[in-house]
Amino acid sequence: MALLFLSGRARGQTQKDPHRPPCTDARCRKIKSFLKAHYCGRSPFGNGPDDGCEIKAPRTPRTGIDVLADYHCNLVESQCQQRGQPSLVVRDILIHELQRLELPPKAKGQTYFTVWKSTSSSWSLAAADYSRLLGDQMELCQVMVIIDRNSQVLVLRQLPFQKTDADVPTVTQWFPLDLADVEGNGQIDVILEGDAYENHWLEVVSVRDGTAETIFSGLGYYL
């Protein structure tokens, strides 16, 4: 897991940020341009980086995505609402993956699910997010997977079950933003937001033939 990115870091140090490696070749610049056009607001934002931006999720699902399950959280009231449910097969897969990450079978927190089906590919993006507030601490566990038409599972991101400070968490979480053809090659990619407390960045994962490769990490902001 990535380490917590400390706030107040000078802008001149962004080249050392593992979440924002140098973007110098034509492929990276093309991906970066697409992301800035579709998922960036104000730029720069927060304390940098100079070419970073406020991250903006699409207001409505992009054409070509069937949203089978997702959830919305009210940060002011600290409440989340599940909208739609995964199928029993997908739910069982996600629960199995959480338990593989040592989530106790009788954990008392809440688990929320995301299932997006790409209508132009043979796979779905599915995620399960478990959390429970315990005073000044929080229990967390998370998994994000690709499930193909044969129910084969490819893990994209995971957060093993653990406790962390509720106000200053020392873990990295990922949240799906979109499924889109980032490179214009007819292949659907997964766009994620990485969240390490006060550090937020974008990642693009290419899914091909049962494998996944992170082809971009950068932009976003930190506080």
N, C-alpha and C positions, 0 to 999 in steps of 0.2 A: 504494500500500500504506500502511496505517496505520503511524505511527511507534511505536517501542517506548515503552511506558508505563512511566515511571520508578517504582520502588518507593519506599515511604515518603511518598507524597503525602498531604497532610492531607485529612481527610474533608470539610472545608469547601470544598474545591475541586472536588468532584465535578460541579458544574454546568458546569464548563469541560471535562469529559472528553468528547471527541468520540464515544466509544463509549456514553455514557450521557446523551444529550440529555434535557432536561426532558420529563416525561411528564405532560401536563396535560389532554388531551382525553379524552372518554369512551371512544373506541376504544382509545387507548393504555392506559388504565387497565384495560380489559377484558382485553387481551392480556397485560398484566403480571400480572394476577391469575391467569390460566390458567397462565402460566409458573411462577409461584411455587408453585402447587398441584401441579404435575407434575414440575418439574425442579429444585427447590430443596430443600436440606437445611438445615443450621444457618444462622441469620440473626440479626445480621450475621455475616460470616465473614472471617477475615484482618484486614486493616486498613481494611475498609470496602468500598463505601459503606455508610451507615447502613441503607439499605433493600436492601442486597445480600444475597447468600447463597452457600453452598456449592453448586456445580453438580452435579447427580446425573442420570446417564443412566438410562433405563429398564432394569431388569434383564433383561427379555425383550422381544422385538419386540412392538410394539403390534398389536392386531388390525387387519388391513387392510394389513399390510406383508409382502411376500414378500422375505426376505433371501436374495438369490441369491449374494452374495459379501460378505465382510467380513474383518476381521483383528483380532487381539488382541495387545497388546504387554505384556510383563512389564518394568516400568520398573526393577526391581531388577537383572534380568539383561540389560537392554537388548536383548531379543530380541522379535521379532514373529512371529506365525504366521498365515498366510493360511488362511481357511476358505471354501471354495467359490471358483469362478472365474467371471469374466465371460464371456459368449459371445464368439465371435471378432469379431463385429461391434462389440460394445461395447468390447472390448479394443483393437481397431484405432482406434476413435474416441478413446479415452483416450490411447493412445500418440501418436497424431497431435497431440493437444492439448498433451501434454508437449513434444514436439519443436517445436511452434510457440512454446513458452515457452523455447526454446533448450536443452532437455535434449540433450546430445550423444548421437548414435545408439548409441555404444558405451560409454555410461556404465556404470561398474562397481558402482554401488550396487544397492539393493533397491527394487523398486516393489511396493506393496501396493494392492489394489483393494477398493472398496466398491460394491455395486450393490443398491439397494433399489427394489422395484417396489410402487407404490401400487395396491392392488387396486380402489380406487374412483376412480381417475383414469386418464388415457391416457398417463402418462409414468412414467419411472424416474429416480431420483437415482443418479448414478454418479460415483465419484471415484477418482483415482490419486494416490498419495503416494510420491514417490521420496526416498530419503535415503542418505547414505554418510558414515561417520565417518572423518575424516582427521586423526588426532592431536588438536589442540585446536580444529580446525575441522570443520564439517559441510557437506556439499552437500545442498541441498534443492530440490525442485520439486514443485508441487502444482497440481492442477486439479479442480474440482467442477462437474459439468454436469447439466442436465436433458436427457433423450433421449426424444422422443415416439415414438409408434407408427410414424411414417414415418422414423425415425432422424434427425430434425432435432435439432440440438444448440443448447442455450442455456447459455452459460457463466455460472455463478453466482459462483464465486470462483476466483482463480488466484494462484499464487506463482511468478514466473519463476525459472528456474534461477539459483542463486547460492550462494556460500559465506558462512557466518556463524560466529561464535564458538559452539563446541559447548556451553559452559556458560552463556553469556549471549547467546542468539540475538537479533539485532536485526531480526527479521522477524515478520510476522503470519501465523498459520496458522488454518485453520478445520476443524472436525470435525463431521460430522452427528450429531445427537442423536436426531432423531425426525422422522416425517411425521405431521402431525395437523391436525385442523380447529380451529385456534386461536380463530377468531372465532365458531364455531358457525353458520356460514353454508353448510355443506355442501361447502366447498372445502378441499382439502388443502394445507397449507403446509409449508415446510421449516424445521425448528428446528436452528440451528447453535450451536456453541460457538466463539467467537473466542478465540485464544490468542496474546498478545504477551508472551512470557516470564512475568513475574509478574502479568500482568493477564489476567483471564478474564471473558468476558461472554457473554450470550445474544443471538442475532439470530433474527428470523423473516423469511422470504422468501416473499412471495406469488407464486405462479406462475399466470398467467392468459393464455390465448390467445397463447402464444409469447413472452410478456414476463415479466420478473421484477422485483419491487419489494421492497426491504427495508422492512418496515412496523413493525419494532421493533428497538431495540438498547439493551441495558441489563442491570441486575441483575448477578449474578456477584460477583466479588471481585478484590482485588489484594493483594499482599504487601509 
